[in-house]
Amino acid sequence: MQLGAAAVPFRLRRSRRRRTLGLTVTAQEVRIHAPVWTPRDEIETYVLRQHDWLMRAWHKMQARAPRGAAAREMAITYLGQTLRLELHVALFREACRQGRVLHLYAEPGADPHQLARDWLIRRAERLLAWRLQRLARRLGRMPSRFTLSDARTQWGSCTRRGHIRLNWRLAQAPLSLIDYVAAHELAHLVHLDHSPRFWAQVSELCADARARRAALRRMGDTFFRI
């Protein structure tokens, strides 16, 4: 892509969810966002109309980009694996995972830890609901409601009305530990206590429940740091 005298890298990203055309300018490239059904010539016409804005935005990003390094490196844990964080200067906030790297795009001065936290919460919402529903089908009972928790001392809770909450920080844990917490809270739909019958129910839903519980206790302090 040519913006004035500069040859700028660009990437076209199509999505089934997207309904309109859009642009994202970073210090490394221009991203063109388009619905899957948009013809190529329509996309090119749209980009040409935005040429002046793109050129101003590109030069602005280049001026703001740190010299000698386009990204800062850090790390978080997701599903038991370490993801390296790379923070890039951009006009709009966005997070994109590529293998073991989580690219974070944001304005200068943005807190990378907050960006990573926001990404984990978004992932946790679907991930934890999926694991909970999977085990609930085995139990034959569904919670009346599911929401995420931001508690600092609890991994989950279940009310008498069947409302289950799971801590979003569980997204950092391996699936086996997520399943243990989900099984624990689902067992409360049958036994709202911690009686032997309750633990028997947990074991039916989750093999090696004691070992998983111990592993979660060992790793828990690390997960609560974010």
C-alpha positions, 0 to 999 in steps of 0.5 A: 500500500502506498501512502504518499512516499511511504510503502506501507505493509497492509493486511486484509482481514475478513470476518463472518461477524463483521458487517462494515468495512473498517481500518486499523493503523499500527506502527507496523502495518495497516489492517483492513477489516471487511465482511467475508462477502465484500467484493475486492473492488469495493474494499479498494474503493473504500481504502482509496477514499480513506487515503488522506486519513490513513496517511496522517494516521500512519505518520502519527504512529511512526512518530509515536513508535519507540525507536529501536523497539516496536514492542515491549515483551512480557508474559501471561499464562493461558490454559496452563501455557505461557504466552509472550505479550507484545505491546504495539502502538496503535490508534485502536485497542485490539488483542490478537493471539498467534501461537504462543504470542499475544499481540496487544495493540493500544495507544501510547502509555496503555497498561499492558497488564490491564490489556492482558487482563481484559483479553483473559476476561473475554476468553474466560466468558466463553471458555468457562461456560463451555466447560460448565455446560459440558459437565452439567450435561453429564450431571443432568442438571443445568445451573439457573444462571452462569456469570463470571466472578472477580473474587480474590479468594474464591474460584467459584460459588453456587447459590441455593437458586442454582446460580453458579459463578466461576472466577475469570482467572481460571482461564489461566489454569489447565482445562483439568483444573477448570473442570475440577472447579466446574464439577465442584460447583455443579455438585452443589446443585445436588448437595449444597454442603461439603458432605461425603455425598457431595464429594462423591458427586464431585468424583463422579464428575471429575476423576482424580478430584483430590489431586486436581484440588491440590494442584489448584491450591499450589498454583492458585497464588500465581493466578491471583496475581493478575 
